Amino acid sequence: MRHAIGHGGRATCTARPSSPLTTRFLGGLFAAANRDWMALAVIFVMGSVWAAAYQRTGTLRWAVASHMLVDLGNLAVPVFMGLYIPPHLA
């Protein structure tokens, strides 16, 4: 992976794109895990907001930070509500 100075003097990654096989595998895995149309609608809205944040700020910092908060919330809420008990606590 090489780094180069890009737009606005920021470092940009110039890594090679992934192989078509990897892209199809990950796309299929995502599609299998998200079959519900309501989930896809929510994912589309969240992705659109993160894309808008990236376009507005020019950095992935805020999109990645908010994605981490969403993922943390998705993991923590079922535990806090008692809907899921981790195996090591049962």
TORKOL-4160 file (C-alpha; in steps of 0.2 Angstrom, whole numbers, padded with zeros to 4 digits, m for minus):
90
<pt num="1" X="0000" Y="0000" Z="0000"/>
<pt num="2" X="0007" Y="0017" Z="m0005"/>
<pt num="3" X="0003" Y="0034" Z="0001"/>
<pt num="4" X="0003" Y="0049" Z="m0009"/>
<pt num="5" X="m0001" Y="0068" Z="m0007"/>
<pt num="6" X="m0018" Y="0071" Z="m0014"/>
<pt num="7" X="m0032" Y="0084" Z="m0014"/>
<pt num="8" X="m0028" Y="0098" Z="m0002"/>
<pt num="9" X="m0011" Y="0092" Z="0003"/>
<pt num="10" X="m0019" Y="0077" Z="0012"/>
<pt num="11" X="m0011" Y="0059" Z="0011"/>
<pt num="12" X="m0022" Y="0047" Z="0001"/>
<pt num="13" X="m0021" Y="0029" Z="0000"/>
<pt num="14" X="m0017" Y="0022" Z="m0018"/>
<pt num="15" X="m0020" Y="0003" Z="m0014"/>
<pt num="16" X="m0025" Y="m0009" Z="m0027"/>
<pt num="17" X="m0044" Y="m0012" Z="m0029"/>
<pt num="18" X="m0050" Y="m0029" Z="m0022"/>
<pt num="19" X="m0053" Y="m0043" Z="m0033"/>
<pt num="20" X="m0070" Y="m0046" Z="m0041"/>
<pt num="21" X="m0071" Y="m0063" Z="m0032"/>
<pt num="22" X="m0069" Y="m0054" Z="m0015"/>
<pt num="23" X="m0081" Y="m0041" Z="m0020"/>
<pt num="24" X="m0094" Y="m0053" Z="m0025"/>
<pt num="25" X="m0091" Y="m0064" Z="m0009"/>
<pt num="26" X="m0093" Y="m0049" Z="0003"/>
<pt num="27" X="m0108" Y="m0042" Z="m0007"/>
<pt num="28" X="m0117" Y="m0060" Z="m0006"/>
<pt num="29" X="m0113" Y="m0061" Z="0013"/>
<pt num="30" X="m0120" Y="m0044" Z="0016"/>
<pt num="31" X="m0136" Y="m0048" Z="0005"/>
<pt num="32" X="m0138" Y="m0064" Z="0015"/>
<pt num="33" X="m0137" Y="m0055" Z="0032"/>
<pt num="34" X="m0149" Y="m0041" Z="0027"/>
<pt num="35" X="m0164" Y="m0048" Z="0018"/>
<pt num="36" X="m0177" Y="m0038" Z="0027"/>
<pt num="37" X="m0182" Y="m0023" Z="0016"/>
<pt num="38" X="m0184" Y="m0012" Z="0032"/>
<pt num="39" X="m0166" Y="m0015" Z="0037"/>
<pt num="40" X="m0160" Y="m0011" Z="0019"/>
<pt num="41" X="m0170" Y="0005" Z="0020"/>
<pt num="42" X="m0161" Y="0010" Z="0036"/>
<pt num="43" X="m0144" Y="0005" Z="0030"/>
<pt num="44" X="m0147" Y="0015" Z="0014"/>
<pt num="45" X="m0151" Y="0031" Z="0024"/>
<pt num="46" X="m0136" Y="0028" Z="0036"/>
<pt num="47" X="m0125" Y="0026" Z="0021"/>
<pt num="48" X="m0132" Y="0042" Z="0013"/>
<pt num="49" X="m0129" Y="0052" Z="0029"/>
<pt num="50" X="m0111" Y="0045" Z="0030"/>
<pt num="51" X="m0108" Y="0049" Z="0012"/>
<pt num="52" X="m0115" Y="0067" Z="0014"/>
<pt num="53" X="m0104" Y="0069" Z="0029"/>
<pt num="54" X="m0089" Y="0064" Z="0019"/>
<pt num="55" X="m0093" Y="0075" Z="0005"/>
<pt num="56" X="m0095" Y="0090" Z="0017"/>
<pt num="57" X="m0080" Y="0087" Z="0027"/>
<pt num="58" X="m0068" Y="0079" Z="0015"/>
<pt num="59" X="m0062" Y="0067" Z="0028"/>
<pt num="60" X="m0068" Y="0049" Z="0033"/>
<pt num="61" X="m0065" Y="0053" Z="0052"/>
<pt num="62" X="m0083" Y="0058" Z="0056"/>
<pt num="63" X="m0091" Y="0044" Z="0046"/>
<pt num="64" X="m0080" Y="0031" Z="0054"/>
<pt num="65" X="m0082" Y="0038" Z="0071"/>
<pt num="66" X="m0101" Y="0038" Z="0070"/>
<pt num="67" X="m0101" Y="0021" Z="0062"/>
<pt num="68" X="m0092" Y="0015" Z="0077"/>
<pt num="69" X="m0105" Y="0022" Z="0089"/>
<pt num="70" X="m0119" Y="0014" Z="0079"/>
<pt num="71" X="m0110" Y="m0003" Z="0079"/>
<pt num="72" X="m0107" Y="m0001" Z="0098"/>
<pt num="73" X="m0125" Y="0003" Z="0101"/>
<pt num="74" X="m0131" Y="m0011" Z="0090"/>
<pt num="75" X="m0120" Y="m0023" Z="0101"/>
<pt num="76" X="m0124" Y="m0015" Z="0118"/>
<pt num="77" X="m0143" Y="m0012" Z="0117"/>
<pt num="78" X="m0149" Y="m0030" Z="0117"/>
<pt num="79" X="m0137" Y="m0034" Z="0132"/>
<pt num="80" X="m0143" Y="m0019" Z="0142"/>
<pt num="81" X="m0161" Y="m0024" Z="0138"/>
<pt num="82" X="m0159" Y="m0041" Z="0144"/>
<pt num="83" X="m0163" Y="m0048" Z="0126"/>
<pt num="84" X="m0146" Y="m0056" Z="0125"/>
<pt num="85" X="m0135" Y="m0063" Z="0138"/>
<pt num="86" X="m0116" Y="m0066" Z="0133"/>
<pt num="87" X="m0112" Y="m0085" Z="0135"/>
<pt num="88" X="m0098" Y="m0081" Z="0147"/>
<pt num="89" X="m0110" Y="m0072" Z="0159"/>
<pt num="90" X="m0124" Y="m0085" Z="0158"/>
